[in-house]
């Protein structure tokens, strides 16, 4: 299985949290949200994931 993770939003509704940090990198239980997503994909048999980034994508 292959997956595409859409993570390019600006996060304007969460501006206080996303001014310097993109939403996928916000911590949940001290782990970035994107890591939780990738782990779930892996557990369900995904062997490849592409991540669509935009806002602060280099982080």
LUMKOLVEX-271766 format. One record per residue (C-alpha): residue in one letter; x, y, z; residue number from 0. Coordinates in Angstrom, 2 decimals. Each point is the difference from the previous one (the first is absolute). Example, Ala and Ser with C-alpha at 12.3 -4.5 7.8 and 13.67 -1.06 7.14 Angstrom:
REM residues 2
@res->a xx->12.30 yy->-4.50 zz->7.80 n->0 .
@res->s xx->1.37 yy->3.44 zz->-0.66 n->1 .
END
This chain:
REM residues 59
@res->x xx->0.00 yy->0.00 zz->0.00 n->0 .
@res->x xx->1.13 yy->3.56 zz->-0.73 n->1 .
@res->x xx->-1.31 yy->3.18 zz->1.63 n->2 .
@res->x xx->-0.08 yy->3.73 zz->-0.62 n->3 .
@res->x xx->-0.12 yy->2.19 zz->3.10 n->4 .
@res->x xx->-1.45 yy->3.45 zz->-0.65 n->5 .
@res->x xx->1.85 yy->2.32 zz->2.38 n->6 .
@res->x xx->0.21 yy->3.29 zz->-1.91 n->7 .
@res->x xx->-2.57 yy->2.10 zz->1.85 n->8 .
@res->x xx->1.00 yy->3.30 zz->1.58 n->9 .
@res->x xx->-1.63 yy->-0.80 zz->3.34 n->10 .
@res->x xx->-1.62 yy->3.42 zz->0.30 n->11 .
@res->x xx->-2.56 yy->-1.21 zz->2.57 n->12 .
@res->x xx->2.88 yy->-1.16 zz->2.18 n->13 .
@res->x xx->2.16 yy->3.07 zz->-0.58 n->14 .
@res->x xx->1.20 yy->0.27 zz->3.60 n->15 .
@res->x xx->1.49 yy->-3.50 zz->-0.27 n->16 .
@res->x xx->1.04 yy->0.02 zz->-3.67 n->17 .
@res->x xx->1.70 yy->3.38 zz->-0.36 n->18 .
@res->x xx->3.46 yy->-1.60 zz->0.22 n->19 .
@res->x xx->-0.85 yy->-3.69 zz->-0.29 n->20 .
@res->x xx->-2.01 yy->-1.73 zz->-2.75 n->21 .
@res->x xx->-3.04 yy->-2.03 zz->1.13 n->22 .
@res->x xx->1.55 yy->-3.40 zz->-0.84 n->23 .
@res->x xx->2.88 yy->0.77 zz->2.37 n->24 .
@res->x xx->-2.18 yy->0.99 zz->2.97 n->25 .
@res->x xx->0.62 yy->-2.41 zz->2.88 n->26 .
@res->x xx->-2.59 yy->-2.45 zz->1.28 n->27 .
@res->x xx->1.27 yy->-1.95 zz->3.01 n->28 .
@res->x xx->3.45 yy->1.46 zz->-0.78 n->29 .
@res->x xx->-0.01 yy->-1.50 zz->-3.54 n->30 .
@res->x xx->-0.72 yy->2.01 zz->-3.18 n->31 .
@res->x xx->-3.47 yy->-0.57 zz->-1.48 n->32 .
@res->x xx->1.53 yy->-1.12 zz->-3.29 n->33 .
@res->x xx->1.88 yy->-2.78 zz->1.81 n->34 .
@res->x xx->-3.28 yy->-1.34 zz->1.41 n->35 .
@res->x xx->-1.47 yy->-0.01 zz->-3.51 n->36 .
@res->x xx->3.02 yy->-1.75 zz->-1.51 n->37 .
@res->x xx->0.00 yy->-2.64 zz->2.75 n->38 .
@res->x xx->-3.68 yy->-0.78 zz->-0.57 n->39 .
@res->x xx->0.58 yy->-0.31 zz->-3.74 n->40 .
@res->x xx->2.94 yy->-2.36 zz->0.62 n->41 .
@res->x xx->-2.04 yy->-2.12 zz->2.43 n->42 .
@res->x xx->-2.68 yy->-0.38 zz->-2.67 n->43 .
@res->x xx->2.41 yy->-1.18 zz->-2.68 n->44 .
@res->x xx->0.97 yy->3.22 zz->-1.74 n->45 .
@res->x xx->3.47 yy->-0.28 zz->-1.52 n->46 .
@res->x xx->0.25 yy->3.51 zz->-1.49 n->47 .
@res->x xx->-1.36 yy->3.40 zz->1.03 n->48 .
@res->x xx->0.37 yy->3.29 zz->-1.85 n->49 .
@res->x xx->-0.58 yy->3.14 zz->2.02 n->50 .
@res->x xx->-1.37 yy->3.12 zz->-1.71 n->51 .
@res->x xx->1.51 yy->2.98 zz->1.85 n->52 .
@res->x xx->-0.17 yy->3.75 zz->-0.48 n->53 .
@res->x xx->-0.03 yy->2.24 zz->3.07 n->54 .
@res->x xx->3.41 yy->-0.34 zz->1.72 n->55 .
@res->x xx->0.48 yy->-3.21 zz->-1.97 n->56 .
@res->x xx->3.75 yy->0.01 zz->0.43 n->57 .
@res->x xx->-0.47 yy->-0.73 zz->3.71 n->58 .
END
